Amino acid sequence: MDTLLSMPSVINALVFSGIGIVMLIVAFVVIDLMTAKYHLWREIVEKQNIALAILLGSFLIGVAMVIAASVKG
């Protein structure tokens, strides 16, 4: 009897989740390096730049949607 939560499917989900999270971190670092004039994290956290936070959040959601679509196949 095939169950929905078999061990190989759980392992696959964990592996693909890990790969997706690493890819999001890499995308953030690349964008941070491309904007050499600003240090994004300092600009968002210390200077409370809400517009930059919204822009970066929208970018990361878009990248996450692309990653999810590529993992789904």
Secondary structure as the mmCIF struct_conf table of DSSP 4:
data_model
#
loop_
_struct_conf.conf_type_id
_struct_conf.id
_struct_conf.beg_label_comp_id
_struct_conf.beg_label_asym_id
_struct_conf.beg_label_seq_id
_struct_conf.end_label_comp_id
_struct_conf.end_label_asym_id
_struct_conf.end_label_seq_id
TURN_TY1_P TURN_TY1_P1 LEU A 4 LEU A 5
HELX_RH_AL_P HELX_RH_AL_P1 MET A 7 MET A 34
TURN_TY1_P TURN_TY1_P2 ALA A 36 LYS A 37
BEND BEND1 TYR A 38 TYR A 38
HELX_RH_AL_P HELX_RH_AL_P2 LEU A 40 VAL A 45
TURN_TY1_P TURN_TY1_P3 GLU A 46 GLU A 46
BEND BEND2 LYS A 47 LYS A 47
HELX_RH_AL_P HELX_RH_AL_P3 ILE A 50 LYS A 72
#
